[in-house]
Amino acid sequence: MNKKIQYNNSDPTKPTFIEVDKMKIYVASSRRNKYHQEVVKYLRKKDFKVYDFKNPEVGETGFSWLEIDPDWLEWTPKQYIEALKHPLAEYGFDRDSTAMREADICVLVLPSGRDSHTEAGWMKGAGKKVFVYIPEPQEPELMYKIYDDIITDLNELSNILKQEKDK
């Protein structure tokens, strides 16, 4: 995780190792999660590179179904399937899925919904470590045992991530 190979364009047979200063973390949570921004800010302050789906680029807000239709909560299943093909949905999916592929680790922040659980499950299946952050009491879930750790404190999360970076 600390070194990547970069090939010299003039001689592709000679790789050059470059240091990667920051571990990339994908924070998976619900748009309505009140802890999301706190986690993103805390991890950035600890010098991790964090993808924030709510603000993926400077001056840009993340995808919202409201951008497609203010009545999105009233959609039929067929309308939902069609909305997945909308250019804004395609763009949001591409941006988030690229960040997932590029991330080293996922932090699933509870409470969260179906999208964030899908993201965390995909990342675990892709061989990436997933840590579940539970800042308040939640209904227990047996299958969280597939993840690498369940954490209740941001300092503990930061310490574990630092250990992962140093491996």
Stockholm file with secondary structure:
# STOCKHOLM 1.0

chainA/1-167         MNKKIQYNNSDPTKPTFIEVDKMKIYVASSRRNKYHQEVVKYLRKKDFKVYDFKNPEVGETGFSWLEIDPDWLEWTPKQYIEALKHPLAEYGFDRDSTAMREADICVLVLPSGRDSHTEAGWMKGAGKKVFVYIPEPQEPELMYKIYDDIITDLNELSNILKQEKDK
#=GR chainA/1-167 SS CCEEEEEETTEEEEEEEEECCSCEEEEECCTTCTTHHHHHHHHHHTTCEEECTTSCSTTCCCCCGGGTCTTGGGCCHHHHHHHTTSHHHHHHHHHHHHHHHHCSEEEEESSCCHHHHHHHHHHHHTTCEEEEECCSCCCCCGGGGGSSEEESCHHHHHHHHHHHHHC
#=GC SS_cons         CCEEEEEETTEEEEEEEEECCSCEEEEECCTTCTTHHHHHHHHHHTTCEEECTTSCSTTCCCCCGGGTCTTGGGCCHHHHHHHTTSHHHHHHHHHHHHHHHHCSEEEEESSCCHHHHHHHHHHHHTTCEEEEECCSCCCCCGGGGGSSEEESCHHHHHHHHHHHHHC
//
